[in-house]
Amino acid sequence: MSWTRVRPALLALGASCAGAHPTPTLVLSPGAVEEPVSAVIAAALQADSQLLSTADTLWAPDATVVANGVLRDQPPRFAGVGPGGEVAITTSRLEVRQSLVWVYLEYRWLSMKDGVARAGRATVLLTPRTDGAGWRIVHLHSSTPP
């Protein structure tokens, strides 16, 4: 049998197999993910200011966290955030790349009780949860200005 006869048959077979078992494609847009992703990051910052390790559900089990050049695996994970006080995101920029969301943000932590205020910057990477119920932080790199 010649290649010119085999090739169309293989293409037809491939097309029929592809149609029988379609592979779902995850399509994300900034508009669809901005609110839920921002909520996860805000919750992580708030949990840090309260030193809550119960917020571990916001993080992937193998998440990498670096604050001011030091690896952290317990709260506070964000650089400059301490116990108590209030924390707020002041600016953020979100990028979507296939099933990965990249967020650059600036935040401020303020403790009225102690009279301390700190600014911080962070890059946060998030991926969808495997069960499809929201987002999980897989990487955080944060720092405070010198």
C-alpha positions, -999 to +999 in steps of 0.1 A: +000+000+000+014+034-009+019+062+016-007+084-002-034+059+007-022+052+042-018+089+052-055+099+046-067+068+065-045+076+095-057+112+095-093+100+094-086+076+122-069+103+143-098+127+137-124+101+148-104+092+179-100+129+188-137+134+184-145+104+206-125+116+236-123+154+236-097+169+259-112+198+280-092+230+276-090+254+305-095+289+291-089+317+316-093+354+312-082+382+335-118+393+340-130+359+351-102+353+376-094+387+390-120+387+418-115+351+431-077+354+429-077+388+447-099+373+474-074+344+480-045+369+482-064+393+505-073+363+528-037+352+529-025+387+539-053+389+565-044+355+579-007+365+581-016+396+602-034+373+626-007+346+625-033+320+614-019+288+601-055+276+594-051+296+562-029+268+549-059+258+526-050+289+506-016+274+498-005+244+478+012+218+500+045+223+481+042+261+478+075+280+478+075+311+500+103+336+502+101+368+523+131+392+523+153+364+509+143+339+536+122+307+530+091+307+552+067+279+559+046+295+587+028+328+591+036+355+586+046+346+551+045+381+536+075+403+543+068+432+566+035+418+580+034+413+617+009+401+643-021+423+647-027+455+627-044+459+594-032+450+560-043+464+526-034+459+490-026+493+475-019+483+439-019+451+419-014+438+384-027+404+372-015+383+342-030+351+331-009+325+313-029+293+304-037+278+338-013+300+358-021+334+373+007+358+381+000+388+404+024+416+413+011+436+442+021+463+467+006+463+501+008+481+535+007+467+570-002+491+598-003+485+636-019+514+654-013+498+687+025+496+681+027+527+659+044+508+631+037+508+594+055+488+567+052+486+529+057+455+509+059+442+474+051+407+463+049+384+433+023+356+437+017+327+414-016+308+417-031+278+400-066+264+400-074+238+426-075+203+413-111+200+425-120+231+405-131+250+436-111+282+434-074+290+435-043+280+455-010+299+459+019+280+446+046+306+449+051+339+469+081+361+468+078+393+489+101+420+502+101+453+521+120+483+509+153+488+527 
